[in-house]
Every structure is written in C-alpha cells, then in structure tokens.
Amino acid sequence: MSVLLRQSAAPPATGGPTPGAGAARRVWRRLRRRPSAATAAAVLSLLVLLALAAPLLAGLSGQDPNAYHDDLVDSARGGVPLGPLGGISADHWLGVEPGTGRDLFVRLLYGARVSLLVALGATSVQILVGVAAGLSAALGNRFTGHLVGRLTDVMIALPMLVLGIALTAVVPADFPRPLLLILVIGLLSWGGTARMVRAQTLALRGLDFVSAARLSGNGTLRIARRELLPSLAAPVITYAAIQVPANIVAEASLSFLGVGVKPPTPSWGQMLSGAQTWFRADPLYVLLPAGLLFVTVLAFTVLGDAVRTALDPREGSRLRIGTAKEAAA
C-alpha cells in the first residue's frame, strides 16, 4: 500500500507532452480535416498579410493613398474616372476613386488595416470586460452577482449602433478615430460575453476539481485564474471568433454613417458611404469594398464555426444526427 501511495504521489515525468499541448494538437487536427476552415484561414491570412504590407505594396505600385489625380477623372461628367472599368491601367491596378482620382487599390489596402484593426481591438476589449464581468457575477456575493447581472441585461438591451453614433459624434475631432471605435464598440457590446461566461462558470463551479481547489484553501482569484479560466478558454475563443465579423460590420456601419473613421484615412465603410452616389457611373467602386467586406465577414464566420466544432466535437455530432433524423423523416 505504501508503494502505491508513493507512486500516486510522485510528480509526473517531465519532457513529455502536456495535456494542454495534446488538446491543442487534437483541435488542430480537426481543423485541418475541414476544407472550409482551411480555405477561410487562408483567405484571412492573405487579407492580413496584404493589410500589413500596404506601405510596401503602395511603394511598389508607385501610388499614395491620399494623392489626388484630377487628370484621371472627367470633370465634365462630375468626376467619373476616365478609361474602362473605373480607370484600370498599368499604374492603377483597380482603377481610381471617382471625383478625386485617388488610387483605389492602395486605399483598399489601407482600409483593410483600419477595418481589421478596429474589429480585432474591439473584440479584445469586449472579451476582457465580458470575462471579468461574467466571473464577478458568478463568483461574487449575492449583491455583486445581482448588480453585474442587471448591468449585463442593460448592456444587451441598449441599441449599440445608436449609442455608438451619439458617442462618436460628441468626442473631439482630434481624438484618434480607430481607437475611439475600438473603445465604443468593445465597451458597448460585452454583455453577451459576460452572460455566456457567467453561465459557464456557474456550471463549472460545482464540479469536483473546483471544490477540491476550494477545500485546499485557494482563494476566489486563484481558483478563477488556475481552475476556471483554462476551462473557459474554448467557449471564449469560439465566441470571440464569432464576434469579429460582427465588429467588422459595426465599424463599417459607423463609418458608412459618417461617424467612424474620418477622411482622408480610408476604411471600407467610409468608401461604401462615398460610393453610394457612383454605383451607376462606376459600379466597380461599389463592388470592390463591398466584396472585400463580404468575403472577410464570411471567412471569419466559417472559421468561427469550424473552431466551435473543433473545440466541441459533440456539437458537430449532434448537428449530423439531427440532420440525418430530419432527412429520414
């Protein structure tokens, strides 16, 4: 018996793979087996790479995103680009912007930087605030749980777009607009994250490993950091992957309404706002930013769904079983 006790109390051998590393490898294998996830990841990687390389590509094309070219637009027709397909040429690979003659290819690249930066930054703020609020509501006393719960309900019920328009309209114009959009979108949309984290934490709080940690004398913060947060990683990552496309749309909507990124800084929403008067004279000016926005949102949505299924294979099994039963019926 003493030998068995010594063996059970012995520390695990070092040098081998940890359980977390093994779980990460399993998730990676499941993602690689899904062609849709691989395609979405490749599309997003290409978009991020193009956005990061925007200054380099602008230098290679010899264009500046804010340089006007009045000689490339027809002033007699209100500023319609000269040449076919919006002024596509060897110097301007995707044509020029109506009215100003600015290079459309370079402005789309710089617009991708703004849209992706705002979406990813707002998602980070949203996740940080939501996780902190959800853990406080689930692990705090009754007063704290009730207060955070009611505040979460209020944040979910508030119209984020209307409040975003009001807040961005009253902030001084010299405040950095991308940072403002990150704070506004992130701080107004953490309610869903907090509610999800609270529900998951309440379910985990009664499990044996959390009870054992509490009986060992660990405090609430230590239990949350060492026991609960690793178990919450999967649903939080899944929720974040789903929220990124929603935040891209939110940034585009605010910029489209004229309260987001201010000229001359380009963004896809701002370009769509300016393109609404040119869709007949230059359809490509509308289709390019709209197409990029659609492809980005679709890729993030597909990848988020793939991550959710990879982290919880039972969800995919339930979906397949339900589909088979419906087909049999």
C-alpha positions as CSV (number, residue, x, y, z in Angstrom):
1,M,0.0,0.0,0.0
2,S,2.9,2.4,0.8
3,V,4.4,1.7,-2.5
4,L,1.2,2.5,-4.3
5,L,0.8,5.7,-2.3
6,R,4.3,6.8,-3.2
7,Q,3.7,6.1,-6.8
8,S,0.4,8.0,-6.9
9,A,2.0,11.0,-5.1
10,A,5.1,11.0,-7.4
11,P,5.2,14.0,-9.7
12,P,4.6,13.4,-13.4
13,A,7.6,12.7,-15.6
14,T,8.9,15.8,-17.4
15,G,9.8,16.1,-21.0
16,G,6.6,14.5,-22.4
17,P,3.7,16.4,-23.9
18,T,1.4,18.2,-21.5
19,P,-2.4,17.7,-21.6
20,G,-2.9,21.2,-22.9
21,A,-0.5,20.6,-25.8
22,G,-2.3,17.3,-26.6
23,A,-5.6,19.0,-26.6
24,A,-4.3,21.8,-28.9
25,R,-2.9,19.2,-31.3
26,R,-6.3,17.4,-31.4
27,V,-8.1,20.7,-32.2
28,W,-5.5,21.5,-34.9
29,R,-6.1,18.0,-36.5
30,R,-9.8,18.5,-36.5
31,L,-9.4,22.0,-38.1
32,R,-7.1,20.6,-40.8
33,R,-9.7,17.9,-41.7
34,R,-12.2,20.7,-42.6
35,P,-11.6,22.1,-46.1
36,S,-13.8,25.1,-45.3
37,A,-11.7,26.0,-42.3
38,A,-8.5,25.8,-44.2
39,T,-9.9,27.9,-47.0
40,A,-11.3,30.6,-44.6
41,A,-7.9,30.6,-42.7
42,A,-6.0,31.0,-46.0
43,V,-8.3,33.9,-47.1
44,L,-7.9,35.7,-43.8
45,S,-4.2,35.2,-43.7
46,L,-3.9,36.7,-47.2
47,L,-6.0,39.7,-46.2
48,V,-4.0,40.3,-43.0
49,L,-0.7,39.9,-45.0
50,L,-1.9,42.4,-47.6
51,A,-3.0,44.9,-44.9
52,L,0.3,44.7,-43.1
53,A,2.2,45.0,-46.4
54,A,0.1,48.0,-47.5
55,P,3.0,50.5,-47.4
56,L,5.3,48.2,-49.3
57,L,2.7,47.4,-51.9
58,A,1.9,51.2,-52.2
59,G,5.6,51.8,-52.9
60,L,5.7,49.0,-55.5
61,S,2.7,50.5,-57.3
62,G,4.1,54.0,-57.0
63,Q,0.9,55.4,-55.6
64,D,0.0,57.3,-52.4
65,P,-3.4,56.6,-50.8
66,N,-4.1,60.3,-50.4
67,A,-2.7,61.7,-53.6
68,Y,-5.3,63.3,-55.9
69,H,-5.1,62.9,-59.7
70,D,-7.5,65.4,-61.3
71,D,-6.3,64.4,-64.7
72,L,-7.7,60.9,-64.3
73,V,-11.3,61.9,-63.9
74,D,-13.8,63.6,-66.2
75,S,-14.8,66.9,-64.6
76,A,-17.4,67.5,-67.3
77,R,-19.3,64.4,-66.1
78,G,-19.0,65.1,-62.4
79,G,-15.7,63.3,-61.8
80,V,-16.3,59.9,-63.4
81,P,-12.9,58.1,-63.9
82,L,-11.5,58.1,-67.4
83,G,-11.0,54.8,-69.1
84,P,-12.7,51.4,-68.8
85,L,-13.7,49.8,-65.5
86,G,-13.2,52.8,-63.4
87,G,-9.9,53.8,-64.9
88,I,-7.9,50.5,-64.6
89,S,-4.5,50.8,-66.1
90,A,-0.9,49.7,-65.6
91,D,-0.4,52.4,-63.0
92,H,-3.7,52.0,-61.2
93,W,-4.4,48.3,-60.9
94,L,-8.0,48.5,-59.7
95,G,-8.8,51.9,-61.1
96,V,-9.2,55.3,-59.3
97,E,-11.7,56.8,-57.0
98,P,-14.4,58.9,-58.6
99,G,-14.2,62.6,-58.0
100,T,-10.7,62.6,-56.6
101,G,-8.7,60.2,-58.8
102,R,-7.0,58.6,-55.8
103,D,-5.7,55.0,-56.4
104,L,-8.3,52.5,-55.4
105,F,-6.0,49.5,-54.9
106,V,-3.9,51.3,-52.3
107,R,-6.9,52.8,-50.5
108,L,-8.5,49.3,-50.2
109,L,-5.3,48.0,-48.6
110,Y,-5.1,50.8,-46.1
111,G,-8.9,50.5,-45.5
112,A,-8.3,46.8,-44.6
113,R,-5.8,47.8,-42.0
114,V,-8.3,50.1,-40.3
115,S,-11.3,47.7,-40.5
116,L,-9.3,44.7,-39.2
117,L,-7.6,46.7,-36.5
118,V,-10.8,48.1,-35.2
119,A,-12.6,44.7,-35.3
120,L,-9.8,42.8,-33.6
121,G,-9.2,45.6,-31.0
122,A,-12.9,45.9,-30.2
123,T,-13.2,42.1,-29.8
124,S,-10.3,42.1,-27.4
125,V,-11.9,44.8,-25.3
126,Q,-15.2,43.0,-25.4
127,I,-13.7,39.7,-24.3
128,L,-11.6,41.2,-21.5
129,V,-14.5,43.2,-20.0
130,G,-17.0,40.4,-20.6
131,V,-14.9,37.7,-18.9
132,A,-14.2,39.9,-15.9
133,A,-17.9,40.8,-15.5
134,G,-19.1,37.2,-16.0
135,L,-16.6,35.8,-13.4
136,S,-17.6,38.6,-11.0
137,A,-21.3,37.8,-11.4
138,A,-20.7,34.0,-10.9
139,L,-18.2,34.0,-8.1
140,G,-19.1,37.2,-6.2
141,N,-21.6,37.6,-3.4
142,R,-25.3,37.9,-3.9
143,F,-25.2,41.7,-4.2
144,T,-22.3,41.6,-6.7
145,G,-24.0,38.9,-8.8
146,H,-27.3,40.8,-8.9
147,L,-25.6,44.2,-9.7
148,V,-23.5,42.8,-12.5
149,G,-26.4,40.7,-13.9
150,R,-28.7,43.7,-14.1
151,L,-25.9,45.8,-15.7
152,T,-25.3,43.0,-18.2
153,D,-29.0,42.9,-19.1
154,V,-29.0,46.7,-19.7
155,M,-25.9,46.5,-21.9
156,I,-27.5,43.8,-24.0
157,A,-30.7,45.7,-24.4
158,L,-29.1,49.0,-25.3
159,P,-29.0,49.8,-29.1
160,M,-25.3,49.7,-29.7
161,L,-25.4,51.4,-33.1
162,V,-27.4,54.4,-31.8
163,L,-25.2,54.9,-28.8
164,G,-22.1,54.5,-31.0
165,I,-23.3,57.3,-33.2
166,A,-24.0,59.5,-30.2
167,L,-20.7,58.9,-28.5
168,T,-18.5,59.2,-31.7
169,A,-20.3,62.4,-32.6
170,V,-19.6,64.2,-29.3
171,V,-15.9,63.2,-29.0
172,P,-13.4,65.9,-30.1
173,A,-12.3,65.5,-33.7
174,D,-8.6,65.3,-32.8
175,F,-9.1,62.1,-30.8
176,P,-7.8,59.1,-32.8
177,R,-10.8,57.6,-34.5
178,P,-9.7,54.0,-34.8
179,L,-9.0,54.0,-31.0
180,L,-12.4,55.6,-30.4
181,L,-14.2,53.0,-32.5
182,I,-12.4,50.2,-30.6
183,L,-13.5,51.6,-27.3
184,V,-17.0,52.4,-28.3
185,I,-17.7,49.0,-30.0
186,G,-15.9,47.0,-27.3
187,L,-17.4,48.7,-24.3
188,L,-20.9,48.7,-25.6
189,S,-21.0,45.0,-26.7
190,W,-19.6,43.0,-23.8
191,G,-22.9,41.9,-22.4
192,G,-23.3,38.7,-24.4
193,T,-19.8,37.6,-23.5
194,A,-20.5,38.3,-19.8
195,R,-23.7,36.3,-19.9
196,M,-22.0,33.4,-21.6
197,V,-19.1,33.4,-19.1
198,R,-21.4,33.6,-16.1
199,A,-23.4,30.6,-17.3
200,Q,-20.3,28.5,-18.0
201,T,-18.8,29.5,-14.6
202,L,-21.9,28.5,-12.7
203,A,-21.8,25.1,-14.4
204,L,-18.1,24.6,-13.6
205,R,-18.3,25.9,-10.0
206,G,-20.0,22.8,-8.7
207,L,-17.5,20.3,-10.3
208,D,-15.1,18.3,-8.3
209,F,-11.9,20.0,-9.3
210,V,-13.2,23.4,-8.3
211,S,-14.5,22.0,-5.0
212,A,-11.1,20.4,-4.4
213,A,-9.3,23.7,-5.1
214,R,-11.6,25.5,-2.7
215,L,-11.1,22.9,0.1
216,S,-7.3,23.2,-0.4
217,G,-7.6,26.8,0.8
218,N,-7.3,28.6,-2.5
219,G,-8.9,32.0,-2.8
220,T,-11.5,33.1,-5.3
221,L,-9.0,34.8,-7.6
222,R,-6.6,31.9,-7.6
223,I,-9.5,29.4,-8.4
224,A,-10.6,31.7,-11.2
225,R,-7.1,32.0,-12.6
226,R,-5.9,28.5,-12.3
227,E,-9.0,26.4,-12.5
228,L,-11.8,28.2,-14.3
229,L,-10.1,30.3,-16.9
230,P,-8.4,27.2,-18.7
231,S,-11.9,25.6,-18.8
232,L,-13.4,28.8,-20.2
233,A,-10.8,29.1,-22.9
234,A,-12.7,27.0,-25.5
235,P,-16.1,28.8,-25.3
236,V,-14.5,32.2,-25.1
237,I,-12.3,31.6,-28.1
238,T,-15.3,30.4,-30.0
239,Y,-17.4,33.4,-29.0
240,A,-14.5,35.8,-30.0
241,A,-14.2,34.2,-33.4
242,I,-17.9,34.8,-34.0
243,Q,-17.8,38.4,-32.7
244,V,-15.0,39.5,-35.0
245,P,-17.2,39.7,-38.2
246,A,-20.0,41.4,-36.2
247,N,-17.5,44.1,-35.1
248,I,-16.3,44.5,-38.7
249,V,-19.8,45.2,-39.8
250,A,-20.3,47.6,-36.8
251,E,-17.2,49.6,-37.8
252,A,-18.3,49.6,-41.4
253,S,-21.8,50.8,-40.4
254,L,-20.4,53.6,-38.2
255,S,-18.1,54.7,-41.0
256,F,-20.9,54.5,-43.6
257,L,-23.0,56.8,-41.4
258,G,-20.2,59.3,-41.3
259,V,-19.3,59.0,-37.6
260,G,-16.5,56.5,-37.9
261,V,-13.1,57.0,-39.5
262,K,-12.7,60.5,-40.9
263,P,-11.1,61.3,-44.3
264,P,-8.5,61.1,-45.6
265,T,-8.0,57.9,-43.6
266,P,-9.6,55.2,-45.7
267,S,-11.9,52.4,-44.4
268,W,-14.3,50.1,-46.3
269,G,-17.4,51.5,-44.6
270,Q,-16.3,55.1,-45.5
271,M,-15.6,54.0,-49.1
272,L,-19.1,52.5,-49.3
273,S,-20.6,55.7,-48.0
274,G,-18.9,57.7,-50.7
275,A,-19.7,55.1,-53.4
276,Q,-23.5,55.2,-53.0
277,T,-23.7,58.2,-55.5
278,W,-21.5,56.4,-58.0
279,F,-23.0,53.0,-58.4
280,R,-24.4,53.7,-61.8
281,A,-21.4,55.6,-63.2
282,D,-18.7,53.4,-61.7
283,P,-20.1,50.1,-60.3
284,L,-16.6,48.8,-59.6
285,Y,-16.1,51.5,-56.9
286,V,-19.1,50.0,-55.0
287,L,-18.4,46.3,-55.7
288,L,-14.7,46.2,-54.6
289,P,-15.1,47.4,-50.9
290,A,-18.5,45.6,-50.6
291,G,-17.0,42.4,-52.0
292,L,-14.0,42.6,-49.6
293,L,-16.2,43.2,-46.7
294,F,-18.5,40.3,-47.6
295,V,-15.5,37.9,-48.1
296,T,-13.9,38.9,-44.8
297,V,-17.1,38.5,-42.8
298,L,-17.9,35.2,-44.5
299,A,-14.3,33.9,-43.8
300,F,-14.4,34.8,-40.1
301,T,-17.9,33.3,-39.8
302,V,-16.8,30.0,-41.4
303,L,-13.6,29.9,-39.3
304,G,-15.5,30.6,-36.1
305,D,-18.0,27.8,-36.8
306,A,-15.1,25.4,-37.5
307,V,-13.3,26.4,-34.3
308,R,-16.5,25.9,-32.4
309,T,-16.9,22.4,-33.8
310,A,-13.3,21.5,-33.3
311,L,-13.3,22.6,-29.7
312,D,-16.6,20.7,-29.0
313,P,-16.8,17.7,-31.4
314,R,-20.1,16.7,-29.8
315,E,-21.7,19.8,-31.3
316,G,-20.9,18.6,-34.8
317,S,-22.1,15.1,-34.0
318,R,-25.4,16.5,-32.7
319,L,-25.8,18.5,-35.9
320,R,-25.1,15.5,-38.1
321,I,-27.5,13.3,-36.1
322,G,-30.2,15.9,-36.2
323,T,-29.8,16.3,-39.9
324,A,-29.9,12.6,-40.5
325,K,-33.1,12.3,-38.5
326,E,-34.8,15.1,-40.4
327,A,-33.8,13.5,-43.7
328,A,-35.2,10.2,-42.6
329,A,-38.4,11.8,-41.5
